[in-house]
Amino acid sequence: MTVVWINGAFGAGKSTTARELIELIPNSTLFDPELVGGSLTHLLPAKRLAEVGDVQDLPIWRRLVVDTAAAMLAELGGTLVVPMTLLRQEHRDEIFGGLAARRIPVHHLLLATDETILRERIARREIPADPPDGEIRIRQWSYDHIEPYRAALTSWLAADAHLVDTSGLTPYEAAARVTDAVAGGAVPPCDIVQTPEPTAETLAAGVLLFDEHDRVLLVDPTYKPGWEFPGGVVERGEAPARAGMREVAEETGIELRDVPRLLVVDWERPAPPGFGGLRLLFDGGRLERDEASRVLLPGPELRGWRFATEQEAAVMLPPVRYERLRWALRARERGTVLYLEGGVPLG
């Protein structure tokens, strides 16, 4: 089972190329995530929809795209052809990482064309005029997304996807190029960490590392949204503190000499599709300036890192994760250990 993801600007010919592609790739099926977005407009309250500028900004959309793709492949097998524009790298990481966690490789291709041709295609594109202003609104929406596409192209997209220039190609010719590239090995599966999805409650250990100004080290994982502390799931038969030390070394290249001190034990409530479990935070101590300068991130797993103040972390971290950090800092100040449930101290 595999996914061929066709990325590109709005009007680049993704849908027409994808329809040709399923005729060329044996045992392939078309999956258009636009259908997921259309369903959400009927399922979610108007107030929630109004809170985001794009349906892709809804976590439920990204989750359903992964779940639907995995379910279709489980039902049909073969190859899933997905024509969908992804301009935000964190959305790409979350969706592709979710598929990788299900052991589904993703071949990422980008249909590119000259901007002049792109604008001409948008102008000629057949768009239903219902509601009355629908044609003008959708066409303008496509034009408005040319600049974000150009920005994504230069910042990450061109380096991440296999580029197919469709400027002078028919949809069939573009599909033939894509087929040859995938079949010939020119488009290997995306290099993204494969973190298996839990099937029960998990025990995870995070380690807080500080710089000379007592700012805490946060990392930006590619396989899930939001910043995080260095750390990860404790393996079977592994001591939690040692698991935290191992994860720090794997994620940052920093080898901790001493076993870190426990700061908080936080019970994370199950929130489907997650199972929750115990989350431990340890104090890894203050890094010397030369140690901090040697932080080295593995490409497929972490996108970035930075030291942050508590106030900065409040914006960067998801709410429950920030509460865990907040109380861990208080425990560090007091030289104690705190027990939390859902980020709230008890006892």
FENFENNOR-V58230 format. One record per backbone hydrogen bond with DSSP energy under -0.5 kcal/mol. CO is the residue of the C=O (numbers start at 1). NH is the residue of the N-H. E is the energy in kcal/mol with one decimal. If there is no record, write none. Layout:
# FENFENNOR-V58230
co=(CO,CO)
nh=(NH,NH)
e=(E,E)
This chain:
# FENFENNOR-V58230
co=(1,2,3,3,4,4,5,5,6,7,9,13,14,15,16,17,18,20,20,21,21,24,25,27,29,31,32,33,33,34,35,36,37,38,39,39,40,45,46,47,48,49,54,55,57,58,58,59,60,61,62,63,64,65,66,67,68,69,70,71,72,73,78,79,79,80,80,81,81,82,82,87,88,88,89,90,91,92,93,94,95,96,97,98,99,99,100,101,103,105,106,106,107,107,108,109,110,110,111,112,114,115,116,117,118,119,120,121,125,131,133,134,135,136,137,138,139,140,141,142,143,144,145,146,147,148,149,150,151,152,152,153,156,157,161,162,164,164,166,170,171,172,173,174,175,176,177,178,179,180,181,181,182,190,193,194,202,202,203,204,205,206,207,207,208,209,210,211,215,216,218,219,219,220,220,226,228,230,232,235,239,240,241,242,243,244,245,246,247,248,248,248,249,251,252,253,254,261,263,264,265,266,266,267,267,268,271,276,277,278,279,280,281,281,282,282,283,285,288,289,291,292,298,298,300,301,301,304,306,308,309,310,311,312,312,313,316,318,319,320,321,322,323,324,325,326,327,328,329,330,331,331,338,339,340,341,344,346)
nh=(105,80,5,107,6,82,7,109,84,111,12,17,18,19,20,21,22,23,24,24,25,26,28,79,81,33,35,36,37,38,39,40,41,42,42,43,44,49,50,51,51,52,57,58,59,61,62,63,64,65,66,67,68,69,70,71,72,73,74,75,76,77,2,29,81,4,82,31,83,6,84,89,91,92,93,94,95,96,97,98,99,100,101,102,102,104,103,197,105,3,108,190,5,109,162,7,112,164,9,166,118,119,120,121,122,123,124,125,127,134,137,138,139,140,141,142,143,144,145,145,146,148,149,150,151,152,153,154,155,156,157,158,160,161,163,110,112,166,169,174,175,176,177,178,179,180,181,182,183,184,186,187,185,192,195,196,204,278,234,280,232,282,209,230,284,217,287,214,211,308,306,221,228,303,304,221,219,207,205,238,243,244,245,246,247,248,249,250,251,252,253,254,253,298,296,255,256,283,338,281,340,268,279,269,342,277,274,202,268,204,266,206,263,264,208,284,261,210,292,293,294,295,301,302,193,222,223,220,218,216,313,314,315,315,316,317,227,322,323,324,325,326,327,328,329,330,331,332,333,334,335,336,265,346,267,344,341,339)
e=(-0.7,-2.4,-0.6,-3.2,-0.6,-2.7,-0.8,-2.8,-2.0,-2.7,-2.0,-2.2,-2.6,-2.1,-1.5,-2.2,-1.7,-1.0,-0.6,-1.1,-2.3,-0.6,-0.7,-2.1,-3.1,-0.7,-2.0,-0.5,-1.8,-2.5,-1.9,-1.9,-1.2,-0.5,-1.3,-1.3,-2.7,-1.9,-2.1,-0.6,-1.0,-1.2,-2.0,-1.7,-0.6,-0.8,-1.5,-2.4,-2.5,-2.2,-1.8,-2.8,-3.0,-2.2,-2.5,-2.4,-2.6,-2.2,-2.2,-1.8,-2.9,-2.2,-1.7,-2.4,-0.6,-2.9,-0.6,-2.7,-0.6,-3.0,-0.9,-0.6,-0.7,-2.0,-2.9,-2.1,-2.5,-2.8,-2.3,-2.0,-2.0,-2.6,-2.2,-0.6,-0.8,-2.3,-2.1,-0.7,-0.6,-2.2,-0.6,-2.6,-2.7,-0.6,-2.5,-3.3,-0.7,-3.0,-0.6,-3.1,-2.6,-2.6,-1.9,-2.5,-2.2,-2.2,-1.8,-1.2,-0.6,-2.7,-2.5,-2.8,-2.2,-2.4,-2.2,-1.9,-2.1,-2.8,-0.9,-0.5,-1.8,-0.6,-1.7,-2.5,-2.3,-2.4,-2.5,-1.6,-1.8,-2.5,-3.0,-1.6,-1.3,-2.3,-0.6,-2.8,-2.4,-0.7,-1.5,-2.6,-2.4,-2.4,-2.0,-2.3,-2.7,-2.4,-2.3,-2.5,-2.8,-2.3,-1.8,-1.1,-1.1,-1.6,-0.8,-0.8,-0.5,-0.9,-3.3,-2.9,-1.9,-2.5,-0.5,-0.5,-2.7,-2.7,-3.7,-2.1,-1.9,-2.5,-2.1,-0.7,-2.6,-3.8,-0.8,-0.5,-2.9,-2.8,-2.7,-2.2,-2.4,-2.2,-2.0,-2.5,-2.7,-2.2,-2.0,-2.5,-2.8,-2.6,-0.7,-0.8,-1.3,-0.5,-3.3,-0.5,-0.7,-3.2,-2.4,-2.0,-3.6,-0.7,-3.0,-0.6,-2.8,-2.0,-2.5,-2.1,-3.4,-2.3,-2.8,-3.2,-3.0,-1.4,-3.1,-0.8,-1.3,-2.3,-2.4,-1.6,-1.3,-1.3,-1.0,-2.0,-1.6,-2.5,-0.5,-2.7,-2.8,-2.5,-2.7,-1.5,-0.7,-0.9,-1.8,-2.7,-1.2,-2.5,-2.4,-1.8,-2.0,-3.3,-2.2,-1.7,-2.5,-1.6,-2.4,-2.1,-2.1,-2.0,-1.2,-2.0,-2.3,-2.6,-2.3,-1.1,-2.3,-0.5)
